[in-house]
């Protein structure tokens, strides 16, 4: 697959994101979801747990989407066409950036394909070019929910980015201490031993020292190695079993999934970064009693005894 032309002016994405956020708030197109948060200590990390304050607007929007889909006989796709007021920037001939309409995190960015592609499809060179461009512009956490069981709410392929730090005080990302313990090396695929579920993590090359056109194939190769390591690589099919992908400027991680939720608490990629979301105080109490790692294990794939020993 040939790479496409880069359309984003270097050094402009953050300014565009901030400007469009202010505009979309002013015109009422952007609907932030208010949350409170608590920190739950697990070993030497603190899970960030957001508690939703009001979901009414998002629930109303979902009902309206279902009505439109029923009337048209077609599944609603918010990205074709997308809302112009949410448009942030073009990235390449194949990808562009939008604001997340219902964001629980400020400046939550979506990287979508211009043409429809299935969210369950494997990521490709064009996807990683979009990622490389975006991460070079914004220090953030990129994530991909591959399929409904991995937490995807839309079928149209989209990667996401939330700026770092996720935690207002302390480390930039809750699971950072465990990643530091792994001692990432460029040529080695590692696992995080504290995770009781299957995972694979690899170091990424310096995103600032390599042109995005050159770094995208390297990132694609890392991704494919992670799929092989977690038994997700299915060469005969464009799709894979459900999984979550997380990526920063320093590393990339893949976690296979077994189910979308546990005890009615849905988990997407952010959960494996140490950032969970609950709907009410009752769910927060459930999470405290059962423990964040147990929740993640229930929706991931539990390590076998031999896998646990080898990590």
C-alpha positions as CSV (number, residue, x, y, z in Angstrom):
1,X,0.0,0.0,0.0
2,X,1.4,3.4,-1.0
3,X,1.5,6.2,1.5
4,X,-0.5,9.3,0.9
5,X,0.4,12.9,0.9
6,X,0.6,14.7,4.2
7,X,-1.9,17.6,4.3
8,X,-1.4,18.9,7.8
9,X,0.9,22.0,8.2
10,X,3.6,21.0,10.7
11,X,3.2,22.5,14.2
12,X,-0.5,23.5,13.6
13,X,-2.6,20.7,15.0
14,X,-2.8,21.7,18.7
15,X,-3.7,25.3,17.9
16,X,-6.4,24.0,15.5
17,X,-7.7,21.6,18.1
18,X,-8.0,24.3,20.8
19,X,-9.6,26.8,18.4
20,X,-12.2,24.3,17.1
21,X,-13.0,23.2,20.6
22,X,-13.8,26.8,21.6
23,X,-15.9,27.3,18.5
24,X,-17.8,24.0,18.9
25,X,-18.6,24.8,22.5
26,X,-19.8,28.3,21.6
27,X,-22.2,27.0,18.9
28,X,-23.4,24.1,21.0
29,X,-22.2,21.3,18.8
30,X,-19.7,19.9,21.3
31,X,-21.3,18.3,24.4
32,X,-18.7,17.5,27.1
33,X,-19.8,14.9,29.6
34,X,-19.3,16.1,33.2
35,X,-17.4,13.7,35.5
36,X,-16.0,13.6,39.0
37,X,-13.0,11.4,39.6
38,X,-11.3,9.3,42.3
39,X,-7.9,7.6,42.4
40,X,-7.7,3.9,43.4
41,X,-4.3,2.7,44.5
42,X,-3.2,-0.7,43.2
43,X,0.4,-1.5,44.2
44,X,2.5,1.4,43.1
45,X,0.0,2.9,40.6
46,X,-3.2,4.9,41.0
47,X,-6.1,4.0,38.7
48,X,-8.0,7.1,37.6
49,X,-11.8,6.4,37.8
50,X,-14.2,9.0,36.4
51,X,-17.8,9.0,37.6
52,X,-20.3,10.3,35.2
53,X,-22.5,13.2,36.4
54,X,-24.9,13.5,33.5
55,X,-25.4,11.2,30.4
56,X,-28.7,12.6,29.4
57,X,-27.6,14.4,26.2
58,X,-25.6,11.4,24.9
59,X,-28.5,9.0,25.6
60,X,-30.9,11.3,23.8
61,X,-28.5,11.5,20.9
62,X,-28.4,7.7,20.7
63,X,-32.1,7.4,20.7
64,X,-32.3,10.0,17.9
65,X,-29.7,8.0,15.9
66,X,-31.8,4.8,16.3
67,X,-34.9,6.6,15.0
68,X,-33.0,7.9,11.9
69,X,-31.6,4.4,11.3
70,X,-35.0,2.8,11.5
71,X,-36.5,5.4,9.2
72,X,-33.8,5.2,6.6
73,X,-33.2,1.4,6.9
74,X,-29.5,2.1,7.2
75,X,-27.2,2.1,10.2
76,X,-26.4,5.6,11.3
77,X,-22.8,6.7,10.7
78,X,-21.8,10.0,12.4
79,X,-18.6,10.2,10.3
80,X,-20.3,10.0,6.8
81,X,-21.1,12.8,6.6
82,X,-19.4,14.2,9.7
83,X,-20.6,17.5,11.4
84,X,-18.6,20.3,10.0
85,X,-18.5,22.1,13.4
86,X,-16.5,19.2,14.7
87,X,-13.8,19.2,11.9
88,X,-10.3,20.0,13.2
89,X,-8.0,19.3,10.3
90,X,-7.0,17.2,7.3
91,X,-4.2,14.8,8.0
92,X,-3.7,12.9,4.7
93,X,-5.6,11.9,1.7
94,X,-7.1,9.0,3.7
95,X,-7.6,10.5,7.2
96,X,-8.8,13.6,9.0
97,X,-9.4,14.7,12.6
98,X,-12.6,15.5,14.4
99,X,-13.5,16.4,17.9
100,X,-15.2,13.7,20.0
101,X,-18.7,15.1,20.2
102,X,-19.4,13.6,23.7
103,X,-16.1,13.9,25.4
104,X,-15.3,13.1,29.0
105,X,-11.7,14.3,28.5
106,X,-10.8,17.7,27.2
107,X,-9.5,17.9,23.7
108,X,-10.4,14.3,22.8
109,X,-9.5,13.9,19.2
110,X,-10.7,11.3,16.6
111,X,-8.7,10.2,13.6
112,X,-11.2,8.8,11.1
113,X,-10.9,7.4,7.6
114,X,-12.4,9.5,4.8
115,X,-14.0,6.4,3.3
116,X,-15.9,3.8,5.3
117,X,-13.7,1.0,6.7
118,X,-14.8,-1.5,9.3
119,X,-13.6,-0.9,12.8
120,X,-12.7,-4.6,13.1
121,X,-10.2,-4.3,10.2
122,X,-6.5,-4.5,11.0
123,X,-4.7,-1.2,11.0
124,X,-2.7,-0.4,7.9
125,X,0.1,1.8,6.7
126,X,-2.2,4.8,6.2
127,X,-3.6,4.4,9.7
128,X,-0.1,4.5,11.2
129,X,0.9,7.5,9.1
130,X,-2.1,9.4,10.6
131,X,-1.0,8.3,14.1
132,X,2.7,9.3,13.5
133,X,1.6,12.8,12.3
134,X,-0.8,13.3,15.2
135,X,1.6,12.1,17.9
136,X,4.4,14.3,16.6
137,X,2.1,17.2,17.0
138,X,0.4,16.3,20.4
139,X,1.8,14.5,23.3
140,X,-1.0,12.1,24.0
141,X,-2.3,8.5,24.3
142,X,-3.5,7.1,21.0
143,X,-5.9,4.2,21.3
144,X,-8.0,1.9,19.1
145,X,-10.9,-0.2,20.1
146,X,-11.0,-3.0,17.5
147,X,-14.7,-4.1,17.4
148,X,-17.7,-3.9,19.7
149,X,-16.3,-6.4,22.3
150,X,-13.3,-4.1,22.6
151,X,-15.4,-1.1,23.4
152,X,-16.0,0.4,19.9
153,X,-19.2,2.4,19.7
154,X,-19.1,3.0,15.9
155,X,-18.4,0.6,13.0
156,X,-16.5,3.3,10.9
157,X,-12.8,2.9,11.5
158,X,-11.4,5.6,13.9
159,X,-8.4,5.9,16.1
160,X,-8.5,8.3,19.1
161,X,-6.1,10.5,21.0
162,X,-6.4,12.1,24.5
163,X,-3.7,14.5,25.5
164,X,-1.4,13.7,28.4
165,X,-1.3,13.9,31.3
166,X,-4.4,11.9,32.1
167,X,-3.9,12.4,35.9
168,X,-4.0,16.0,37.1
169,X,-1.2,15.3,39.6
170,X,1.6,12.8,39.6
171,X,2.6,10.6,36.7
172,X,1.4,11.4,33.2
173,X,-0.3,8.0,32.7
174,X,-1.5,5.8,35.6
175,X,0.3,2.6,34.4
176,X,3.6,4.4,33.7
177,X,5.4,2.9,36.7
178,X,4.7,-0.7,35.4
179,X,5.9,0.2,31.9
180,X,9.1,1.7,33.3
181,X,9.7,-1.6,35.1
182,X,9.5,-3.5,31.8
183,X,12.7,-1.8,30.5
184,X,11.6,-1.4,26.9
185,X,14.2,-2.2,24.2
186,X,13.6,-1.5,20.5
187,X,14.0,-5.1,19.3
188,X,12.2,-7.0,22.1
189,X,8.4,-7.6,22.6
190,X,7.7,-7.5,26.3
191,X,4.7,-8.1,28.6
192,X,3.7,-6.2,31.7
193,X,4.0,-8.8,34.5
194,X,1.6,-7.0,36.8
195,X,-1.2,-7.5,34.3
196,X,-3.0,-10.8,35.0
197,X,-4.2,-10.9,31.4
198,X,-2.5,-11.4,28.1
199,X,-0.7,-8.3,26.8
200,X,2.3,-7.4,24.7
201,X,4.2,-4.1,24.6
202,X,7.0,-2.8,22.4
203,X,9.2,0.3,22.4
204,X,8.6,2.8,19.5
205,X,11.4,4.7,17.7
206,X,11.9,8.4,18.3
207,X,8.9,10.0,16.7
208,X,10.7,13.4,16.3
209,X,13.9,12.2,14.7
210,X,12.2,10.3,11.8
211,X,9.9,11.6,9.1
212,X,6.3,10.4,9.5
213,X,6.5,8.8,6.0
214,X,9.5,6.7,7.2
215,X,8.2,6.0,10.7
216,X,4.8,4.7,9.7
217,X,6.2,1.4,8.2
218,X,8.2,0.8,11.4
219,X,5.1,1.3,13.5
220,X,3.1,-1.0,11.3
221,X,5.8,-3.7,11.7
222,X,5.7,-3.3,15.5
223,X,1.9,-3.6,15.5
224,X,2.1,-6.8,13.4
225,X,4.6,-8.3,15.8
226,X,2.3,-7.5,18.8
227,X,-0.6,-9.2,17.0
228,X,1.6,-12.3,16.5
229,X,2.8,-12.3,20.1
230,X,-0.9,-12.2,21.4
231,X,-2.1,-14.8,18.8
232,X,-4.3,-12.1,17.1
233,X,-2.7,-12.2,13.7
234,X,-5.0,-13.8,11.1
235,X,-3.3,-13.5,7.7
236,X,-6.3,-15.0,5.8
237,X,-8.7,-12.3,7.0
238,X,-8.6,-8.5,7.1
239,X,-10.2,-8.7,10.6
240,X,-8.9,-9.9,13.9
241,X,-10.4,-11.1,17.1
242,X,-11.3,-8.1,19.4
243,X,-8.4,-6.3,21.0
244,X,-7.4,-2.9,22.3
245,X,-4.3,-1.0,21.1
246,X,-2.6,1.8,23.1
247,X,0.3,3.9,21.9
248,X,2.3,6.9,23.1
249,X,5.4,8.5,21.8
250,X,7.5,5.8,23.6
251,X,5.6,2.5,23.3
252,X,2.8,0.5,21.7
253,X,0.7,-2.2,23.5
254,X,-2.0,-4.7,22.4
255,X,-4.5,-6.5,24.7
256,X,-6.8,-9.2,23.4
257,X,-10.4,-9.0,24.6
258,X,-13.0,-11.6,25.7
259,X,-16.0,-9.3,26.4
260,X,-17.1,-5.7,26.4
261,X,-18.1,-5.3,30.0
262,X,-18.2,-7.0,33.4
263,X,-20.9,-6.3,36.1
264,X,-22.4,-3.8,33.6
265,X,-19.2,-1.7,33.6
266,X,-18.0,-1.2,30.1
267,X,-14.3,-1.0,29.4
268,X,-12.4,0.2,26.4
269,X,-8.7,0.9,25.7
270,X,-8.4,3.6,28.3
271,X,-9.2,1.1,31.1
272,X,-5.9,-0.7,30.3
273,X,-4.1,2.6,30.6
274,X,-5.4,2.9,34.1
275,X,-8.3,5.2,33.3
276,X,-11.8,3.7,34.0
277,X,-15.3,5.2,33.6
278,X,-18.3,4.3,35.7
279,X,-21.9,5.5,35.4
280,X,-22.8,6.2,39.0
281,X,-21.6,5.9,42.6
282,X,-23.0,2.3,42.9
283,X,-20.7,1.2,40.1
284,X,-17.8,2.9,41.8
285,X,-18.4,0.8,44.9
286,X,-18.5,-2.3,42.8
287,X,-15.2,-1.4,41.2
288,X,-13.6,-0.8,44.6
289,X,-14.9,-4.1,46.0
290,X,-13.8,-6.2,43.1
291,X,-10.7,-4.3,42.2
292,X,-9.6,-2.6,38.9
293,X,-7.2,-5.4,37.9
294,X,-9.9,-8.1,38.3
295,X,-12.3,-6.1,36.1
296,X,-9.6,-5.8,33.4
297,X,-8.9,-9.5,33.7
298,X,-12.5,-10.4,33.2
299,X,-12.8,-8.5,30.0
300,X,-9.3,-9.5,28.8
301,X,-8.0,-13.0,28.4
302,X,-6.6,-14.5,31.6
303,X,-2.9,-15.6,31.5
304,X,-2.3,-19.3,31.9
305,X,-0.1,-20.5,34.7
306,X,2.9,-20.9,32.4
307,X,2.3,-17.4,30.9
308,X,2.1,-15.9,34.4
309,X,5.4,-17.6,35.4
310,X,7.2,-16.5,32.2
311,X,6.4,-12.8,32.7
